[in-house]
Amino acid sequence: MTTAAPLKPQKRVIASQVEPRIVDRRRTVELVARRKRHRIQIASGLVILLVAAVVGLALSPLFAVQKVTILGRNGIEEAALVSGSGISMGDHLVAVDLAAARDALMDMPWVASAHVERKWPHTVVFNITEQKPAALLQSADSLVLVSSTGRILQSEPEAAPGQLLLKLDGAILLARNESTGPSSLPADQGLVGKTVSSDVSQAVGVLERMPDSLRSEVAGARLSKAGALSLELTDGTQVLFGPPEDISAKLLAVESVLNQVVRECMKTLDVREPTRAAVSRGPGCVGISPPSSSTKKTSQSGSQSGSQTGSQSGSQSGSQTGSQSGSQTGSSEGSSSGRN
């Protein structure tokens, strides 16, 4: 029996041949990628150099703050505004914190609004609006000037002639969050920059809304602990204004009454109910009445007299004669009564 010889494993040979054009294509792609990476590296380096140059130039003395221009300033000293803003000459203009400078300016009592901006190459511009004084407030030992927005501007040693003074009863807090404990500052100095309480703010609002014609006649005002406002006119008349509400109606009532009535011996003018304003007078002035009331009485007197006389004459001499006589007599007596 013949035994078959075992088969020897055959070696498999895989020949890989790449076409030359494919090799060239790969080399081209790799070359383009290297060039692109080089360009990116060069561009990044240029950007870094440019930024460094700009920062270095901006931080150089050429762009330091050399001038501060202030617009809208009236009474505040320029040096106080510059120092209060926190900006110093020589600061790098690009590093100036505009928001912080604005907030610092707004914290100053006399500044109502502020805007800060850079102006290249070396100027900072402040555009501010100043507070407008509205009244002088007196509370206990404090005498302070208050703006129309209710901000305490500064303390005053005494009231100037012609300055409107609002006196507060001792129980009224002058400012919001007013401290009642001991302080290293005088009472009025510690209040500067704060905002007055709501009751005081409303009273100041009444004084601020007064027309100039009425404001010139007001010598002073007082706010009671109950929140009632009263005014003292230059002739001594007391105006009972009541709570600071219906302000327009009450101010109109005050003006209307003062323009119509005889001012002699007037003691009080009550406009707490503006539609029912009332006037009281001192002793010995009972016979004085408003001009409008006098004219009204004269007209009524002439009309009544003419009607009565006309009726009597008409019954005696006929309707036509009575009508003419009544009209003439009424007119005559009305004129005579008005002259008397």
C-alpha positions in Angstrom: 0.0 0.0 0.0 1.4 3.2 -1.1 1.2 6.1 1.4 0.8 9.6 0.0 3.4 12.2 1.0 2.2 15.2 3.1 1.6 18.4 1.2 4.0 21.2 2.0 2.4 24.6 2.7 2.8 27.0 -0.1 4.2 30.4 0.6 1.8 33.2 -0.6 3.6 36.1 -2.0 1.6 39.4 -2.2 3.2 41.9 -4.3 2.2 45.5 -3.7 3.0 47.9 -6.4 1.9 51.5 -6.1 1.6 53.6 -9.1 4.0 56.6 -9.2 1.2 59.1 -9.6 -0.3 58.1 -6.3 3.0 58.5 -4.6 3.4 62.0 -6.0 -0.1 62.9 -4.9 0.7 62.0 -1.3 3.9 64.0 -1.3 2.0 67.0 -2.6 -0.7 66.8 0.1 2.0 66.5 2.8 3.8 69.5 1.4 0.7 71.6 1.3 -0.2 70.7 4.9 3.3 71.6 6.1 3.2 75.0 4.3 -0.3 75.7 5.8 1.0 74.9 9.3 3.9 77.2 8.7 1.7 80.1 7.6 -0.5 79.7 10.7 2.5 79.7 12.9 3.8 82.8 11.2 0.4 84.6 11.4 0.0 83.7 15.1 3.4 85.1 15.8 2.6 88.3 14.0 -0.6 88.7 15.9 1.1 88.2 19.2 3.8 90.8 18.2 1.1 93.2 17.1 -0.9 92.9 20.3 2.3 93.3 22.3 3.2 96.4 20.3 -0.3 97.9 20.8 -0.4 97.2 24.5 3.1 98.5 24.9 2.2 101.6 23.0 -1.0 102.1 24.9 0.8 101.8 28.2 3.5 104.1 27.2 3.6 107.7 28.4 2.3 108.8 25.0 -1.2 107.6 26.1 -1.2 108.6 29.7 -3.9 110.9 31.2 -2.7 114.4 30.8 -6.1 116.3 30.8 -9.6 116.0 32.3 -12.3 118.0 30.6 -15.5 118.6 32.6 -18.8 119.5 31.0 -21.9 120.7 32.9 -20.0 122.0 35.9 -21.4 125.0 37.6 -20.7 125.3 41.3 -18.6 122.2 42.1 -14.8 122.8 42.1 -13.0 121.0 39.2 -10.3 119.7 41.6 -12.9 118.1 43.8 -14.5 116.3 40.8 -11.1 115.0 39.6 -10.0 113.8 43.0 -13.4 112.3 43.7 -13.4 110.3 40.5 -10.2 108.4 41.5 -8.5 109.3 38.2 -4.9 110.7 38.5 -2.8 112.5 36.0 -0.3 110.0 34.5 -2.7 107.0 34.7 -2.7 104.9 31.5 -5.7 106.0 29.5 -6.5 102.4 28.4 -6.5 101.2 32.0 -8.9 103.9 33.3 -11.9 102.2 34.8 -14.7 104.4 33.4 -17.5 102.6 35.3 -15.7 103.0 38.7 -15.0 106.7 38.0 -18.7 107.3 37.2 -19.9 105.5 40.4 -17.4 107.6 42.4 -18.7 110.8 40.9 -22.3 109.8 41.5 -21.4 109.3 45.2 -20.6 113.0 45.5 -23.5 114.9 47.1 -23.7 117.6 44.5 -23.6 115.3 41.4 -27.0 114.3 40.1 -25.8 112.3 37.0 -22.4 111.6 35.4 -20.9 110.1 32.2 -17.2 109.4 31.8 -15.4 108.6 28.5 -11.9 108.4 27.0 -10.8 110.8 24.3 -7.6 109.8 22.7 -4.8 110.3 22.9 -4.6 111.6 26.5 -7.9 113.1 27.7 -10.8 111.9 30.0 -14.1 113.7 29.6 -16.7 114.1 32.5 -20.2 115.1 31.5 -22.1 115.9 34.7 -25.4 117.3 35.9 -25.4 119.1 39.2 -28.1 118.9 41.9 -30.5 121.9 42.3 -31.0 123.2 45.9 -34.7 123.2 46.9 -34.9 124.1 50.6 -33.0 124.5 53.8 -34.1 121.9 56.4 -33.8 122.4 60.2 -34.2 119.4 62.5 -33.0 119.5 66.1 -29.4 120.7 65.8 -29.1 120.0 62.1 -29.3 122.7 59.4 -28.8 121.2 56.0 -29.4 122.2 52.3 -31.5 119.7 50.4 -31.8 119.2 46.6 -35.0 118.9 44.6 -34.3 115.1 44.5 -34.2 114.8 48.2 -30.5 114.5 48.6 -28.7 116.3 51.5 -26.1 118.5 49.8 -24.2 120.2 52.7 -24.6 121.5 56.2 -25.1 125.2 56.7 -24.1 127.4 59.7 -27.2 129.5 59.5 -30.0 130.4 57.1 -29.2 133.1 54.6 -31.6 136.1 54.1 -34.5 135.1 51.8 -33.6 131.4 51.9 -36.7 129.2 52.3 -36.5 127.3 55.6 -38.5 124.1 56.3 -38.6 123.3 60.0 -39.2 119.7 61.1 -40.8 118.6 64.4 -38.3 116.8 66.6 -39.9 113.4 66.1 -39.3 113.3 62.3 -36.2 111.6 61.0 -34.4 113.8 58.6 -32.7 111.1 56.5 -33.4 107.5 55.7 -31.5 105.0 57.9 -30.5 107.9 60.1 -28.3 106.7 62.9 -29.4 107.6 66.4 -26.2 106.3 68.0 -23.0 108.2 68.8 -20.9 109.3 65.8 -17.4 110.9 65.4 -18.9 113.4 63.0 -21.3 116.3 63.9 -25.0 115.4 63.3 -25.3 117.5 60.2 -22.0 116.4 58.7 -22.9 112.7 59.1 -26.1 113.3 57.0 -24.4 114.9 53.9 -24.9 112.7 50.9 -27.9 110.8 52.3 -31.5 110.9 51.1 -34.2 112.4 53.2 -37.1 110.3 54.6 -40.2 109.9 52.5 -42.3 112.4 54.6 -39.6 115.1 54.3 -39.2 114.3 50.6 -42.9 114.9 50.0 -42.8 118.2 51.8 -39.8 119.3 49.8 -41.7 118.3 46.7 -44.5 120.8 47.6 -41.9 123.6 47.9 -40.3 122.6 44.6 -43.6 122.7 42.7 -44.6 126.1 43.9 -44.7 128.7 41.1 -42.2 131.5 41.5 -45.0 134.0 42.2 -46.1 132.1 45.3 -42.7 131.0 46.4 -41.5 134.6 46.6 -44.3 135.2 49.2 -43.4 132.2 51.4 -41.1 133.0 54.3 -40.9 129.5 55.8 -42.6 126.2 56.2 -43.2 123.6 58.9 -43.8 119.9 58.9 -45.5 118.4 61.9 -44.9 114.9 63.2 -48.4 114.0 61.9 -47.2 114.8 58.3 -49.1 118.1 58.0 -47.4 120.9 56.2 -48.0 124.6 56.9 -46.6 127.7 55.3 -45.9 131.1 56.7 -46.2 134.0 54.2 -44.1 137.1 54.4 -47.0 139.1 55.7 -47.5 136.7 58.6 -50.4 134.7 57.2 -50.5 131.0 58.1 -51.4 128.7 55.2 -52.8 125.3 56.5 -51.7 123.0 53.7 -52.3 119.6 55.4 -50.7 116.4 54.1 -48.6 116.7 50.9 -51.3 115.3 48.7 -53.6 116.9 46.0 -50.6 119.3 45.7 -51.7 120.9 42.4 -55.2 121.6 43.6 -54.0 123.1 46.9 -51.4 125.3 45.3 -54.0 126.6 42.9 -56.4 127.3 45.7 -53.7 129.3 47.6 -52.9 131.4 44.6 -56.6 132.0 43.7 -57.6 133.1 47.2 -54.5 135.3 47.6 -55.3 137.0 44.3 -59.0 137.6 45.1 -59.3 138.5 48.8 -58.3 141.6 50.7 -55.0 140.7 52.3 -55.3 143.1 55.2 -55.5 141.4 58.7 -55.6 137.9 57.2 -54.7 135.4 59.9 -55.0 132.0 58.3 -55.8 130.4 54.9 -57.0 126.8 55.1 -56.7 124.8 51.9 -56.7 121.3 53.5 -59.8 120.9 51.4 -58.9 122.8 48.3 -62.5 123.0 47.0 -63.6 124.7 50.3 -60.7 127.1 51.0 -61.4 129.2 54.1 -60.0 132.5 55.3 -59.9 133.8 58.9 -59.0 137.3 60.0 -57.7 138.9 63.2 -59.8 141.1 65.6 -61.2 144.3 64.1 -61.2 143.0 60.5 -64.7 141.5 60.4 -66.0 144.2 58.0 -63.3 143.5 55.4 -64.6 141.3 52.6 -63.2 140.1 49.3 -63.6 142.5 46.3 -65.5 139.7 44.4 -68.0 139.5 47.3 -68.5 143.3 47.4 -69.2 143.5 43.7 -71.6 140.6 44.0 -73.5 142.3 46.8 -73.6 145.6 44.9 -75.1 143.9 41.8 -77.7 142.1 43.9 -78.6 145.3 45.7 -79.2 147.2 42.4 -81.2 144.3 40.9 -83.5 144.0 43.9 -84.0 147.7 44.2 -84.7 148.1 40.6 -87.2 145.3 40.6 -89.1 146.6 43.6 -89.2 150.2 42.2 -90.3 149.0 38.8 -93.1 147.0 40.2 -94.4 149.9 42.2 -94.2 152.3 39.3 -95.8 149.8 37.0 -98.9 149.4 39.2 -99.4 153.2 39.2 -98.4 154.4 35.7 -98.6 151.3 33.5 -96.5 148.5 32.5 -94.2 150.4 30.1 -93.5 153.2 32.4 -93.0 150.8 35.3 -90.5 148.8 33.3 -88.5 151.8 32.3 -88.6 153.3 35.7 -87.6 150.0 37.3 -84.7 149.6 35.0 -83.4 153.1 35.4 -83.8 153.2 39.2 -82.1 149.8 39.5 -79.2 150.9 37.4 -78.9 154.2 39.3 -79.1 152.7 42.7 -76.7 149.9 41.8 -74.2 152.4 40.6 -74.6 154.5 43.7 -74.3 151.5 45.9 -71.1 150.4 44.1 -69.6 153.9 44.6 -70.5 153.9 48.3 
